[in-house]
Amino acid sequence: MTENRPRMSARELVEAVTDPGSWQCWDEPVEVTTDDPAYRADLLAARERTGLDESVVTGEGRIRGRRVALVACEFRFLAGSIGVDAGERLVRAVERATAERLPLLAAPASGGTRMQEGTIAFLQMVKVAAAITDHKAAGLPYLVHLRHPTTGGVLASWGSLGHLTSAEPGALIGFLGPRVHEALYGEEFPQGVQLAENLLAHGLVDGVLPAERLAEVAARALSVLCRDADGGTDAAPAVVRPAGGASAAPVDIPAAESIRRSRRPDRPGVAELLAAAATEVTPLSGTGAGEHDPGLLLALARVGGTPCVVLGHDRGSHATPASGVPAAGQALGPAGLRAARRGMRVAAELDLPLLTVVDTAGAALSRDAEEGGLAGEIARCLADLVTLPAPTLCLLLGQGAGGAALALLPADRVVAARHAWLSPLPPEGASAILYRTTERAFEVAARQGVRSADLLEHDIVDLIVEEEAAEGVADGGFLPRLGALLGTELAALSARDRGERLADRRARYRRIGLNG
């Protein structure tokens, strides 16, 4: 945001976000009690300039008809700085939102701690962060919209704890303010690093949008995060093959055929699935902690009418690498798996069902991936998914090669597209290990039992969705039918008793391979 662009005040932001006439202020008056004459004069001048008695406003309003608690900074009041009174006002507002079970939207614009109050003001960030943590622990959504500028202790506490975080276009967002950096180190801070758009590129915020769009985006996200009633779907029932059920005609598709079909560049991936079978889609960007991997798609959505968190391998580019082995998008690295674990945390905190989508030719094999802890992240994904309290559903949509596929697999229920498959390595890699050549890849795959039919037989998957495709291209109704099935499965999992569901999940992986 350029300095010559008018800055929206806290009140103007509230008016822009809330439904007309719905705002109710929660603020109780605070007195000026300081004995410091200069600070007292600054406070009185700020009050005169803004019409406010402190640097934050709190209250509730309706966003597209939904009750939502809001807290916002007024930058014109001593640079939106947080002292004892502002900190206490914030905490009381968060605690009230928690008690009344309201989602919370925060819109900071602040230079951080109020220097005139020193260390006592500095410690306010602890209690604000604690209140936000309690709010999230109660299973309530917390959204953040970072405004220009947001720096210091505000960014390093309640500004960085959102389930979903957006930022103003061009906003300055960073821990150390540029003016302070220059004064301390005698040089300007590098240009562009602390801009909202750069933070988006590095997985620190989920979107960059003007205040005029904040209500629209918040309403869409909250329709998922607050688990609104099922919107239903008119899609036709999916054609599935239940475990142990009879089929109209036997299906015996060779492994080689399914592998070839799964690698077709025109085969739909998770992005196409969301476009065809989901509504209220809100993308999340990266880990929220400075990493982004284009191989992992993370979003909030209603799939087949059921609100959920979606995370999956994104086919993206379909270029064939130099090895000649077709790939489904970019290989997934440790940052992608950390982004996946972020999605798992959101699902767990808000008790939202989690849908994972497997479609990968394998994990990243590189020095960066090794030094970034790829193996450890696969292990942590497995541990998180096996123990996640939220309902979980996995969709094997296409390729399922190696640890990157396994990392997203454990779930209460697993659904497979007919030509999806799962193996310890890409078939070419397995062939190289066994025969020192890739020429016998399909032969090895057949023996390994990688096909969806083999996975069903061994209780690794629960349902197979027929693709009804000619020449390997799914018919136009495949994705809507698949979405309808996924929505039904997610809703059914959400209705189950949690203890029984978790026990069944552990039991299914305990018995794989032991039942003959």
C-alpha positions in Angstrom: 0.0 0.0 0.0 1.5 3.3 -1.0 1.6 6.0 1.7 -0.6 8.4 -0.5 -3.5 6.0 -0.5 -6.1 6.9 2.2 -5.9 4.5 5.1 -9.2 2.9 6.1 -10.0 3.6 9.8 -11.1 0.9 12.1 -14.7 2.2 12.0 -14.7 2.3 8.3 -13.4 -1.2 8.1 -16.2 -2.4 10.5 -18.8 -0.7 8.2 -17.3 -2.2 5.1 -17.3 -5.8 6.6 -20.5 -6.0 8.6 -24.1 -6.0 7.4 -25.7 -2.5 7.6 -27.1 -1.7 11.1 -25.7 -4.9 12.7 -22.6 -3.5 14.5 -22.7 -3.5 18.3 -19.7 -2.1 20.1 -18.4 -4.0 23.2 -15.9 -1.4 24.4 -16.1 -0.1 27.9 -14.7 3.4 28.5 -11.1 3.7 29.7 -9.6 6.6 31.6 -6.3 8.4 31.0 -4.4 7.6 34.2 -0.7 8.1 33.3 1.4 10.5 35.3 3.7 11.1 32.4 2.7 14.6 31.0 4.0 14.0 27.5 2.3 10.6 27.2 -0.9 12.0 28.6 -0.8 14.8 26.0 -0.2 12.1 23.3 -3.2 10.1 24.5 -5.5 13.1 24.6 -4.4 14.2 21.1 -5.0 10.7 19.8 -8.5 10.7 21.3 -9.3 14.1 19.7 -7.9 13.0 16.3 -9.8 9.7 16.1 -12.8 10.0 18.3 -11.8 6.8 20.1 -10.5 6.3 23.6 -8.0 3.5 22.7 -6.2 2.0 19.7 -8.6 -1.0 19.3 -12.3 -1.3 18.8 -14.2 -4.5 19.6 -17.7 -5.7 19.2 -19.9 -7.9 17.1 -21.8 -7.6 13.8 -23.3 -9.8 11.1 -21.4 -10.8 8.0 -23.8 -12.0 5.4 -26.3 -12.7 8.2 -23.9 -14.6 10.5 -23.0 -13.2 14.0 -19.2 -12.6 14.1 -17.0 -11.0 16.8 -14.6 -8.4 15.4 -11.5 -6.7 16.8 -9.7 -4.0 14.8 -6.8 -1.6 15.3 -7.0 2.2 14.7 -3.5 3.1 13.4 -4.1 6.8 13.8 -4.3 6.2 17.5 -0.6 6.2 18.4 0.2 3.9 15.4 -2.3 1.3 16.6 0.1 0.4 19.4 -1.0 -2.0 22.2 -0.7 -0.9 25.8 -2.3 -2.3 29.0 -5.8 -0.9 28.3 -5.8 -1.9 24.6 -4.5 -5.4 25.6 -7.2 -5.8 28.3 -9.9 -4.7 25.8 -8.7 -7.3 23.3 -8.6 -10.1 25.8 -12.1 -9.3 27.1 -13.5 -9.3 23.6 -11.8 -12.6 22.7 -13.1 -14.2 25.9 -16.6 -12.9 25.2 -16.5 -14.3 21.7 -15.4 -17.6 23.1 -18.2 -17.6 25.8 -20.8 -16.8 23.2 -19.3 -19.3 20.7 -18.8 -16.7 18.0 -16.3 -16.9 15.2 -13.7 -14.1 15.5 -12.3 -11.8 12.9 -9.2 -9.7 13.8 -8.0 -6.8 11.6 -4.7 -5.5 13.1 -2.9 -2.4 11.8 -0.2 -1.6 14.4 3.4 -0.7 15.1 3.4 -3.2 17.9 4.0 -2.6 21.6 3.4 0.9 23.0 6.8 2.2 23.9 5.5 4.8 26.3 4.4 1.9 28.6 7.5 -0.2 28.2 7.8 -3.8 29.4 4.4 -4.0 31.0 2.8 -3.2 27.6 5.2 -5.8 26.0 3.7 -8.5 28.2 0.2 -7.8 27.0 0.9 -9.9 23.9 1.2 -13.0 26.1 -2.3 -12.8 27.4 -3.8 -11.9 24.0 -2.1 -14.9 22.5 -3.4 -17.1 25.3 -7.0 -15.8 24.8 -6.8 -16.6 21.1 -5.4 -20.0 21.8 -8.4 -20.7 24.2 -10.8 -19.5 21.5 -9.4 -21.9 19.0 -9.2 -24.7 21.5 -13.0 -24.3 22.0 -13.4 -25.3 18.3 -14.1 -21.7 17.1 -12.8 -20.1 13.9 -10.3 -17.3 14.1 -9.7 -15.2 10.9 -7.1 -12.5 10.5 -6.9 -9.7 8.0 -3.5 -7.9 8.2 -3.7 -4.2 7.3 -1.1 -1.7 6.5 1.2 -1.7 8.4 1.3 -4.6 10.9 4.6 -5.1 12.6 6.3 -6.0 15.9 4.5 -7.7 18.8 1.1 -7.6 17.2 2.3 -9.6 14.2 4.3 -11.9 16.5 1.2 -12.7 18.6 -2.5 -12.4 17.6 -1.7 -11.4 14.1 -0.1 -14.7 13.2 -2.5 -17.2 14.8 -5.4 -17.3 12.3 -6.9 -20.4 10.8 -7.1 -18.3 7.7 -5.1 -15.1 7.1 -5.5 -12.5 4.4 -3.7 -9.2 3.9 -4.3 -5.8 2.3 -2.7 -5.3 -1.2 0.7 -3.7 -0.8 0.5 -3.7 3.0 3.8 -3.6 5.0 3.8 -6.7 7.2 6.9 -7.7 9.1 8.4 -8.3 12.5 10.9 -5.4 12.5 9.7 -2.1 11.2 11.9 -0.6 8.4 12.5 2.6 10.4 13.8 0.6 13.4 16.0 -1.5 11.2 17.6 1.5 9.6 18.2 3.2 13.0 19.7 0.0 14.5 21.8 -1.2 11.6 22.4 2.0 9.5 21.0 0.6 6.3 17.6 0.3 4.7 15.7 -3.0 4.9 15.6 -4.8 1.5 12.7 -3.5 -0.6 9.7 -5.7 -1.2 10.4 -8.4 1.5 7.8 -7.2 3.9 5.0 -6.7 1.3 1.8 -8.7 1.5 2.3 -10.1 -2.0 5.7 -11.5 -1.1 4.3 -13.0 2.1 1.7 -14.8 0.0 4.4 -16.2 -2.3 6.2 -17.6 0.7 3.2 -19.2 2.3 2.8 -16.7 5.2 -0.7 -15.5 4.2 -3.5 -17.2 2.4 -4.6 -14.3 0.2 -4.2 -10.7 -0.7 -7.5 -8.8 -0.9 -8.9 -5.3 -0.4 -11.3 -4.6 2.5 -14.1 -4.4 0.1 -13.9 -8.2 -0.5 -13.3 -9.2 3.1 -16.9 -9.8 3.9 -17.4 -12.0 0.8 -14.3 -14.1 1.6 -14.9 -14.3 5.3 -18.5 -15.4 4.7 -17.4 -18.1 2.3 -14.8 -19.4 4.7 -17.0 -19.4 7.7 -19.7 -21.3 5.9 -17.2 -24.2 5.9 -15.4 -23.5 9.2 -18.6 -23.2 11.1 -19.9 -26.5 9.6 -23.2 -25.1 8.3 -26.0 -27.6 7.5 -25.4 -29.7 4.4 -26.3 -27.9 1.3 -27.2 -31.1 -0.5 -26.4 -32.1 -4.1 -28.4 -33.1 -7.2 -25.6 -35.2 -8.6 -26.4 -38.8 -9.5 -25.3 -41.6 -7.2 -21.7 -42.7 -7.8 -21.1 -46.1 -9.4 -19.1 -47.9 -6.8 -17.9 -51.4 -6.0 -18.3 -52.0 -2.3 -16.0 -54.4 -0.5 -17.4 -57.9 -0.8 -20.2 -56.8 -3.0 -21.1 -58.5 -6.3 -20.7 -56.7 -9.6 -22.8 -56.8 -12.7 -19.8 -58.0 -14.7 -16.3 -59.0 -13.6 -13.6 -56.3 -13.9 -10.1 -57.5 -14.5 -8.1 -54.5 -15.8 -4.3 -55.1 -16.0 -2.1 -53.0 -13.8 -0.3 -51.7 -16.8 -3.5 -50.2 -18.2 -4.5 -48.5 -15.0 -0.9 -47.1 -14.6 -1.0 -45.7 -18.2 -4.4 -44.2 -17.7 -3.4 -42.6 -14.4 -0.5 -40.9 -16.1 -2.5 -39.3 -19.0 -1.9 -35.5 -19.0 -5.7 -34.9 -19.5 -6.7 -37.0 -16.5 -8.5 -34.8 -13.9 -6.8 -34.0 -10.7 -7.8 -32.5 -7.3 -8.2 -29.0 -8.8 -10.6 -30.2 -11.4 -12.4 -32.2 -8.8 -13.0 -29.1 -6.7 -14.1 -27.1 -9.7 -16.7 -29.7 -10.7 -17.9 -31.0 -7.3 -17.2 -28.4 -4.6 -18.6 -25.0 -3.6 -17.5 -22.3 -1.2 -13.8 -23.1 -2.0 -11.3 -21.0 -0.1 -7.6 -21.8 -0.9 -5.0 -21.8 1.8 -1.4 -21.0 0.9 1.5 -23.0 2.2 2.4 -23.7 5.8 1.5 -20.3 7.2 5.1 -20.3 8.5 7.1 -19.3 5.5 7.0 -22.3 3.1 5.0 -23.0 0.0 5.0 -26.1 -2.2 3.0 -26.0 -5.5 2.7 -29.7 -5.4 0.2 -29.6 -2.5 -3.3 -28.1 -2.8 -4.9 -27.0 0.5 -8.4 -25.5 0.8 -11.6 -25.1 2.7 -14.6 -26.3 0.7 -18.0 -27.9 0.7 -17.5 -31.2 -1.3 -20.8 -32.8 -2.3 -22.5 -30.3 0.1 -20.4 -31.3 3.2 -18.0 -28.7 4.7 -14.4 -30.0 5.0 -10.7 -29.3 4.8 -9.2 -30.6 1.5 -5.6 -31.4 1.0 -4.1 -33.2 -2.0 -1.4 -33.7 -4.5 -1.9 -31.1 -7.2 -1.1 -32.5 -10.7 -0.3 -29.0 -11.9 2.1 -29.2 -14.9 1.9 -32.5 -16.8 5.4 -32.2 -18.4 7.3 -35.5 -18.7 10.7 -35.3 -17.0 14.0 -36.4 -18.5 13.7 -39.8 -17.0 10.8 -40.5 -19.4 8.6 -41.6 -16.5 5.4 -39.4 -16.7 4.7 -37.5 -13.5 1.6 -36.1 -11.9 2.6 -32.5 -11.2 5.6 -31.5 -9.1 7.1 -34.0 -6.7 6.1 -33.3 -3.2 8.8 -32.0 -0.8 8.9 -31.5 3.0 7.3 -28.1 2.7 4.3 -29.6 1.0 3.9 -32.1 3.8 4.2 -29.4 6.4 1.4 -27.6 4.6 -0.6 -30.8 4.6 -0.1 -31.0 8.4 -1.4 -27.4 8.7 -4.6 -28.6 7.1 -4.7 -31.5 9.5 -4.4 -29.1 12.4 -7.2 -26.9 11.1 -9.5 -30.0 10.8 -8.6 -31.1 14.3 -9.1 -27.7 15.9 -12.5 -27.1 14.3 -13.6 -30.8 14.2 -14.0 -30.5 10.5 -13.9 -33.7 8.3 -10.6 -33.9 6.4 -10.5 -35.1 2.7 -7.0 -36.1 1.5 -6.5 -36.7 -2.3 -3.6 -38.9 -3.5 -2.3 -38.4 -7.0 1.5 -38.3 -7.1 4.4 -40.0 -9.0 6.5 -39.8 -5.8 8.2 -37.5 -3.3 10.9 -35.1 -4.2 14.3 -36.7 -4.5 16.8 -34.0 -4.0 19.4 -32.5 -1.6 16.9 -29.8 -0.5 14.3 -32.5 0.3 16.8 -34.5 2.3 18.1 -31.6 4.2 14.6 -30.3 4.7 13.6 -33.5 6.5 11.4 -35.3 4.0 11.4 -38.6 5.7 10.6 -37.1 9.0 7.7 -35.2 7.6 6.3 -38.3 6.0 6.5 -40.0 9.4 4.8 -37.0 11.1 2.0 -37.0 8.5 1.4 -40.7 9.2 1.4 -40.2 12.9 -1.0 -37.2 12.7 -3.4 -38.9 10.4 -3.6 -42.1 12.3 -4.4 -40.2 15.5 -6.3 -37.2 14.1 -9.5 -36.7 16.1 -11.4 -35.3 13.1 -13.2 -37.6 10.6 -10.9 -38.5 7.7 -11.6 -39.7 4.2 -8.9 -40.5 1.6 -9.4 -40.5 -2.2 -7.0 -42.4 -4.3 -7.5 -40.4 -7.5 -4.6 -41.3 -9.7 -1.0 -42.2 -9.2 0.0 -43.4 -5.7 3.8 -43.8 -5.7 6.0 -44.1 -2.6 6.1 -42.2 0.7 4.5 -39.1 -0.7 1.3 -41.1 -1.4 1.4 -43.1 1.9 1.8 -39.8 3.8 -1.8 -38.8 2.9 -3.4 -42.3 3.0 -4.4 -43.2 6.6 -8.1 -42.5 7.0 -11.3 -43.7 8.5 -12.5 -44.6 4.9 -10.6 -44.8 1.6 -12.2 -44.5 -1.8 -10.4 -45.2 -5.0 -11.0 -44.3 -8.6 -11.0 -47.4 -10.8 -7.6 -46.6 -12.4 -5.9 -45.3 -9.2 -3.1 -47.4 -7.8 -0.7 -47.5 -4.8 2.8 -48.9 -4.6 6.0 -48.5 -2.5 7.8 -46.9 -5.4 7.0 -45.9 -9.0 6.9 -49.3 -10.8 10.1 -48.3 -12.7 11.9 -47.9 -9.4 10.7 -51.2 -8.1 11.8 -52.9 -11.4 15.3 -51.3 -11.1 15.7 -52.6 -7.6 14.7 -56.1 -8.5 16.1 -56.5 -12.0 18.5 -53.5 -12.5 16.3 -52.3 -15.3 13.1 -50.3 -15.7 11.9 -52.5 -18.5 9.9 -54.9 -16.3 8.0 -52.1 -14.4 4.5 -53.3 -15.3 5.3 -56.9 -14.6 6.5 -56.0 -11.1 3.5 -53.7 -10.5 1.1 -56.6 -11.3 2.9 -58.9 -8.8 2.9 -56.2 -6.1 -0.9 -55.8 -6.2 -1.0 -52.1 -6.9 -4.4 -51.9 -8.7 -7.6 -50.6 -7.0 -9.1 -54.1 -7.2 -6.1 -55.5 -5.3 -6.3 -52.8 -2.7 -10.0 -53.5 -2.3 -9.3 -57.2 -1.8 -6.8 -56.5 0.9 -9.1 -53.9 2.7 -6.8 -51.0 1.9 -9.7 -49.3 0.2 -13.4 -49.5 1.0 -15.0 -48.5 -2.3 -14.0 -48.2 -6.0 -15.6 -45.6 -8.1 -16.1 -46.6 -11.8 -14.8 -44.0 -14.1 -16.9 -45.1 -17.1 -14.2 -43.8 -19.4 -13.4 -44.4 -23.1 -9.7 -44.5 -24.0 -8.8 -43.6 -20.4 -10.6 -40.3 -20.3 -13.3 -40.1 -17.6 -16.8 -39.2 -18.8 -18.2 -35.7 -18.0 -20.2 -37.0 -15.1 -17.4 -38.7 -13.3 -16.3 -35.8 -11.1 -19.8 -34.7 -10.0 -20.6 -38.3 -9.2 -17.4 -38.7 -7.3 -18.1 -35.5 -5.4 -21.6 -36.6 -4.4 -20.1 -39.8 -3.0 -17.4 -38.0 -1.1 -19.9 -35.7 0.4 -22.1 -38.6 1.6 -19.0 -40.4 3.0 -17.8 -37.3 4.8 -21.2 -36.6 6.3 -21.6 -40.2 7.5 -18.1 -40.1 9.1 -19.0 -36.9 10.9 -22.1 -38.5 12.4 -20.2 -41.4 13.9 -19.2 -41.7 17.5 -15.6 -40.3 17.7 -14.3 -43.0 20.0 -15.6 -45.8 17.9 -14.4 -44.2 14.7 -10.8 -43.7 16.1 -10.7 -47.3 17.4 -11.8 -48.6 14.0 -9.2 -46.5 12.2 -6.4 -47.9 14.3 -7.7 -51.4 14.0 -7.9 -51.3 10.2 -4.2 -50.6 9.9 -3.3 -53.0 12.6 -4.9 -55.9 10.7 -3.7 -55.2 7.1 -1.8 -58.2 5.8 -2.9 -60.4 8.7 -6.2 -61.6 7.3 -4.8 -63.8 4.6 
